[in-house]
Amino acid sequence: MSPADLADLRDGLRQEMRTSQVATSVNGVPAELASIPGSSDDPWIANVRELIRESEQRQQLVFDNRVREAEQRIASQRRSDLSEMERTFREVDAEDAELARQQLMEYLRRVSR
């Protein structure tokens, strides 16, 4: 198959997909379903949609809380890490600069895992 044949096949498939897609109504309900009695304006359907909306809101709140908790844990760990680094530097004499560098690198390797 030549590249031109592949391009023609691709274009033909795209056109076929465009024509076979279901048209949607204003409410986002497929046009085929909108013509079925009780499928779009039925109070039961409206109730189900409301329940779904409420459930999504609850899920969003739970997700937001978990993200907030994770951010707080990360910030707390960061403060702890910085404090540990400060303590390590205070304990080391100026003469032991190489040892301090090695200890810092070891500590950074440990906390980065």
MORA-V836086 format. One record per residue. N is the residue number from 1. D_FIRST is the distance of its C-alpha to the first C-alpha in Angstrom with 2 decimals. Layout:
# MORA-V836086
n: <N,N>
d_first: <D_FIRST,D_FIRST>
This chain:
# MORA-V836086
n: <1,2,3,4,5,6,7,8,9,10,11,12,13,14,15,16,17,18,19,20,21,22,23,24,25,26,27,28,29,30,31,32,33,34,35,36,37,38,39,40,41,42,43,44,45,46,47,48,49,50,51,52,53,54,55,56,57,58,59,60,61,62,63,64,65,66,67,68,69,70,71,72,73,74,75,76,77,78,79,80,81,82,83,84,85,86,87,88,89,90,91,92,93,94,95,96,97,98,99,100,101,102,103,104,105,106,107,108,109,110,111,112,113>
d_first: <0.00,3.78,6.72,8.14,6.05,6.80,10.18,10.83,10.30,12.52,14.98,15.28,16.03,18.47,20.18,20.53,22.04,24.41,25.69,26.20,28.17,31.84,34.20,37.10,40.69,43.03,44.15,40.67,40.95,37.98,38.94,38.54,41.13,43.45,44.30,45.47,49.23,50.31,46.96,47.46,51.16,52.60,55.20,53.91,50.43,52.16,54.14,51.06,49.46,52.72,52.81,49.28,50.22,53.36,51.52,49.01,52.00,53.69,50.56,50.29,53.98,53.58,50.56,52.50,55.47,53.45,51.86,55.36,56.77,54.07,54.75,58.46,57.96,55.84,58.47,61.24,59.54,58.99,62.69,63.63,61.47,62.96,66.43,65.86,64.68,67.78,70.05,68.57,69.17,72.74,73.61,72.63,75.06,74.04,74.61,72.00,69.12,66.81,67.63,66.97,63.57,62.69,63.96,61.98,58.77,59.45,60.14,57.00,54.93,56.68,56.15,52.54,51.47>
